[in-house]
Amino acid sequence: MIIEGVTLTAKTLSKEKIIIAASDLLAQDQTVTATKLGKILQTRPQAIYNYFSDINAIKIAVAIKFFQNLAIRLEADLREESGLAAIRIFANTVVHYSLDNRQLWKLTMTLDLKNGDQALIISLDQLSDILWKILSSLIASEFERLGVSRLIRDLIIGEITQSNNGYLDNKKMSQHDSFDLAMKIVLSHLDEQNN
């Protein structure tokens, strides 16, 4: 199974094991069903519903785990960083982590946050809070900080989505170089505003 540091055993079923199995199916670009999960977990498909109300609840749990793991990675990567360097590290970490987990990223983009699960919203807010904290040291105005955080988020989501869809396959400029250029433009503007 693919979730970091967890080995799946079939002896006892748990939410965590179901999340791992569902993540594995998604990583293999397969549809998550109770039948497939039951087969992987060596249990009856109906047993899955003792832990989750439906397949969508499993997908939400997978997305929450994805966001939690990304937040852990960000905290580690940003441990000694601040300012403009931290913004660059934040953006690159999110892009690379998401591209390394393409199918899980795609899942997160299909979930409805407006009517979404509260735990999902909290896990996503954790990522926003990390960026907000970095930007707070650079931008005094809350209004401008919100605008810049949205711009950075849009660049990140655009980069991941376009890369996943093959729009950045170009011999003249690599996907990484185009993202670096976009981030340099944003960061140089922020640097000018602070000086």
Beta strands, then each sheet from edge to edge (+ up, - down):
end
